[in-house]
């Protein structure tokens, strides 16, 4: 974080001087008044300049954009990076050819990039925690819909056979989708077993 001390005849002038030197707008900085200054006697004797301490805010959205661009360039993947923030959630959407490389097997590459992006955004602990959601080609919504269908089909199979059924290993996000989809089912219940990364959901009949 860049820090700058600046003076002026008034606090407002000191602020404007700082903005000119930094070539930034006021929304990009925060400042603390160190000395309000003094006009002195007849504006001549004992005059004292105002002094402020200016801190440049960290542009975490630009930092994560640069980080992802570097990763994509190394992967030789061309992609447009769109970033927006809503209620402390940063949504990053990648668009371009070869997005299958970004998604990876069952979204593992996408999840890894999302995790690393979150570390970049929250690394300084100087801002409230920001959740990062990284997506491409609406993959996460499509995957969630697929998981819900898997949950319903599995519940039907368990109800019909009255035997427990183990699903393939899933990451925590995918397991939450399955648990949520079946939490109100009157015939079956779910629980997880095993250790990461092989932890899986078991669907069993309610006794």
C-alpha positions in Angstrom: 0.0 0.0 0.0 1.5 3.3 -1.1 1.6 6.0 1.6 2.3 9.7 1.0 2.5 12.8 3.2 1.2 16.0 1.6 0.9 19.6 2.7 -1.2 22.6 1.5 -2.6 25.9 2.7 -5.7 24.0 3.7 -6.7 20.3 4.0 -8.6 20.5 0.8 -5.5 21.9 -1.0 -3.3 19.2 0.5 -5.7 16.6 -0.7 -5.8 18.0 -4.2 -2.0 18.2 -4.3 -1.9 14.5 -3.3 -4.4 13.5 -6.0 -2.5 15.3 -8.6 0.8 13.8 -7.7 -0.7 10.3 -7.5 -2.8 10.8 -10.6 -5.8 9.3 -8.8 -9.4 10.2 -7.9 -10.5 10.6 -4.3 -12.3 7.2 -4.3 -9.0 5.5 -4.8 -7.4 6.8 -1.7 -8.1 7.3 2.0 -6.4 10.0 4.1 -5.8 11.1 7.7 -5.4 14.7 8.9 -2.1 15.1 10.7 -2.3 18.8 11.1 -5.1 21.2 10.2 -2.7 24.0 9.8 -3.0 27.6 10.9 -3.5 30.9 9.1 -1.5 32.8 11.7 -1.7 36.5 12.6 -2.9 38.5 9.6 -2.3 35.4 7.5 1.4 36.3 7.7 2.9 35.6 11.1 2.9 32.0 12.4 1.2 30.5 9.4 1.4 26.7 9.4 0.5 24.4 6.4 -2.1 21.7 6.7 -0.7 18.2 6.5 -2.4 14.9 5.6 -1.3 11.3 5.4 -2.6 9.7 2.2 -2.9 5.9 1.6 -3.6 4.4 -1.8 -6.4 1.8 -1.6 -5.4 -1.6 -2.9 -7.2 -2.4 -6.2 -7.9 -6.1 -5.4 -10.0 -6.5 -8.5 -7.2 -5.4 -10.8 -4.7 -7.6 -8.9 -6.9 -10.7 -9.4 -7.4 -9.7 -13.1 -3.6 -9.5 -13.6 -3.1 -12.8 -11.7 -5.7 -14.7 -13.9 -4.3 -13.1 -17.1 -0.9 -14.4 -16.2 -2.2 -17.9 -15.5 -4.3 -17.9 -18.7 -1.3 -16.7 -20.8 0.8 -19.5 -19.4 -1.9 -22.0 -20.3 -2.1 -20.4 -23.8 -5.8 -19.8 -23.3 -7.4 -16.7 -24.7 -10.2 -15.4 -22.5 -12.1 -12.3 -21.6 -12.1 -11.6 -17.9 -15.2 -9.9 -16.5 -15.2 -8.9 -12.8 -18.1 -7.5 -10.8 -18.7 -7.1 -7.1 -22.1 -7.5 -5.3 -22.4 -7.4 -1.5 -18.8 -8.5 -0.8 -19.0 -11.3 -3.4 -16.7 -11.0 -6.4 -18.0 -12.7 -9.5 -15.4 -13.5 -12.1 -16.6 -14.8 -15.5 -14.2 -16.2 -18.1 -15.3 -16.3 -21.8 -13.4 -17.6 -24.8 -12.3 -20.7 -26.7 -10.8 -23.7 -25.0 -12.8 -23.2 -21.8 -12.8 -26.9 -21.2 -9.1 -26.5 -20.2 -10.2 -24.0 -17.6 -13.0 -26.2 -16.2 -10.9 -29.4 -16.0 -12.2 -32.8 -14.9 -15.4 -32.2 -13.0 -14.5 -28.6 -12.5 -11.3 -29.3 -10.5 -9.2 -26.7 -12.5 -11.9 -24.1 -12.1 -12.1 -24.8 -8.4 -8.4 -24.4 -8.0 -8.3 -21.1 -9.9 -11.2 -19.9 -7.7 -9.3 -20.8 -4.6 -6.1 -19.1 -5.7 -8.1 -16.0 -6.8 -9.6 -15.8 -3.4 -6.1 -15.9 -1.8 -5.1 -13.0 -4.1 -8.1 -10.9 -3.2 -7.9 -11.5 0.6 -4.1 -11.7 1.0 -3.6 -8.4 2.9 -6.5 -8.8 5.3 -6.9 -5.0 4.9 -10.5 -5.2 3.7 -13.6 -7.2 4.8 -13.4 -10.8 3.5 -14.6 -11.1 -0.1 -16.0 -14.3 -1.4 -14.8 -15.1 -4.9 -17.0 -17.0 -7.4 -15.1 -18.0 -10.6 -17.2 -19.4 -13.5 -17.1 -20.0 -17.2 -19.8 -20.9 -19.7 -22.3 -21.0 -16.8 -20.6 -24.3 -15.7 -21.4 -24.0 -12.0 -25.2 -23.7 -12.6 -25.2 -26.5 -15.1 -23.2 -28.7 -12.7 -25.5 -27.9 -9.9 -28.5 -28.9 -12.0 -26.8 -32.2 -12.9 -26.0 -32.9 -9.2 -29.7 -32.3 -8.3 -30.8 -34.8 -10.9 -28.2 -37.4 -9.6 -29.6 -36.8 -6.1 -33.2 -37.5 -7.1 -32.3 -40.6 -9.2 -30.2 -42.0 -6.4 -33.0 -41.3 -3.9 -35.5 -43.2 -6.1 -33.0 -46.1 -6.5 -32.5 -46.3 -2.7 -36.2 -46.1 -2.0 -36.9 -48.9 -4.5 -34.1 -51.3 -3.4 -34.1 -50.2 0.3 -30.4 -50.5 0.2 -27.8 -47.7 0.7 -26.0 -46.2 -2.3 -22.6 -44.6 -2.3 -22.0 -41.7 -4.8 -18.6 -41.0 -6.4 -16.2 -38.8 -4.4 -17.1 -35.1 -4.6 -15.6 -31.9 -3.3 -17.3 -30.0 -0.4 -19.4 -27.7 -2.7 -20.8 -30.7 -4.7 -21.6 -32.6 -1.5 -23.5 -29.6 -0.1 -25.6 -29.6 -3.3 -26.5 -33.2 -2.8 -27.3 -32.9 0.9 -29.4 -29.8 0.3 -31.3 -31.5 -2.6 -32.3 -34.4 -0.3 -32.6 -32.8 3.1 -36.4 -32.7 2.9 -36.9 -36.1 1.3 -39.2 -38.2 3.5 -37.8 -41.5 2.4 -34.0 -41.2 2.4 -31.3 -39.3 4.3 -27.7 -38.5 3.4 -24.3 -38.6 5.2 -20.7 -38.3 4.2 -17.9 -40.8 4.8 -14.2 -41.0 4.0 -11.4 -38.5 3.9 -10.6 -35.8 1.4 -10.2 -36.0 -1.6 -12.1 -39.3 -1.5 -14.9 -38.2 0.7 -18.3 -39.3 -0.7 -22.0 -39.1 0.1 -24.0 -42.2 1.1 -27.8 -42.1 0.5 -29.7 -44.5 2.8 -33.3 -45.4 3.5 -34.9 -43.8 6.6 -35.7 -46.4 9.1 
